[in-house]
Amino acid sequence: MDDMFSGDWLFAGLLVAVHGLLVTIVYCYQPEPYMDEIFHVHQTRKYCNGDWSWDPMITTPPALYLLSMPFCGMERYMNSILTGLTFVGFCRFRRLFVKESVHSSALVAIFFPSVVALSTSFQVLFHTSVLFYTDLLSVCTVVWGFSLNSPLSSSLAFALAALTRQTNIIWAAANAAVRLVEDVDISRPFSSILRSLLRLTSFVLLGGCFCLFVLINGGVVLGDVSAHHPRLHLIQFLYFALFTAIHSWPHSLPLIQRLLSELFSPFSVILVIPVALSAVYFAYDHPYLLADNRHVTFYLWRWWLSYPRCRLLLTPLFVCSLIYIRKLSTHLSPLVRILFVLCSFVVIVPAHLIEPRYFIVPFVLWRLSAKLSSNKLLILAELLTELLIFASVFLLFLSKPFEWASEPGVKQRFMW
């Protein structure tokens, strides 16, 4: 175990160095705050100057800005440090669900969780973390909250997660629920539940504080409330399922025959109806989506997703993705599976804006807990796919700037 832990930190150190190099490159091409960074960097520098007033356009709490004060003027490097901590958290979380064989060598036991964690780190998460965004701190604190054994330590990690992004309180509640159920003694249910609640006092306090915040604030969102009204955006969950299946596609290869046979099972046939209805009637655009051609989602919506019939054509893919996720989660307890679906639904579905970054936390939790193929070639194919897509989007971001007629001289860049 010590070898595994030291191996994790060795990989993490290398990842920090690589991430720092990428951030340096981004500073060379884009020295000024870009897109949402304008708000995040401005708020951080206000804190650095002793100005504690709040920007009403910022929707999320200030944890990242407070932690990044030592990096004032070079805020993106905060995420370089967090990259290493997140990577180790990924490895710890992975080992909670998937144990290496006792016949595996020490190198294999160290290496494969690290490769899986590395694969999970790329794509949308790694790309947004080279900018001063909240995504990395959010997923880092959530994963560590799940990975820590002590209820107090875990609740503190989740408190920081909720102070980074409000919806993370949902994952804190899920973790508390699992801990509560695991501690229940069927022979003495009342006394064991009471004892478990006492052990989870820190989680109860966290939940109470969040409820108080919502009461005082008048809602979950801090700023820009008019643009962040919740909607019953059911297709968001289907987007997430397809996103998850695509980013772990090599592991579907050994299951193709089973997945195709499942596609015509009674369960799948019944599933087709709500999926099709969600795709056609519960898909919405958003002013930010329609107005900003710097995002990949702008083009996906413009060319395909804005047309109900085109969305309907995706129904088989949506159903296959849901079956795929279900198939690779059967080793998890029914409670964990139910909580994952419910929490992912609550976190993703109310979001009006189509934004892949909203999928990061549930995707990471599923990917690291799923019992995927241990085939080395499939894991390598997954890693290479993620590297290729990341490199393509990153190079597009750097090398293909363009200008808006309304903002001449200001470089705009493509990103997720």
Secondary structure, 3 states (H helix, E strand, C coil): CHHHHHHHHHHHHHHHHHHHHHHHHHHHHCCCCCCCHHHHHHHHHHHHCCCCCCCCCCCCCCHHHHHCHHHCCCCCHHHHHHHHHHHHHHHHHHHHHCCCCCCCCHHHHHHHHHHHHHHHHCCHHHHHHCCCCCHHHHHHHHHHHHHCCCHHHHHHHHHHHHCCCHHHHHHHHHHHHHHHHHHCCCCCHHHHHHHHHHHCHHHHHHHHHHHHHHHHHCCCCCCCHHHCCCCCCCHHHHHHHHHHHHHCHHHHHHHHHHHHHHHCCHHHHHHHHHHHHHHHHCCCCCHHHHHCCCEHHHHHHHHHHCCHHHHHHCHHHHHHHHHHHHHCCCCCCHHHHHHHHHHHHHHHCCCCCCCHHHHHHHHHHHHHHCCCCCCHHHHHHHHHHHHHHHHHHHHHHHHCCEEECCEEEEEECCEC
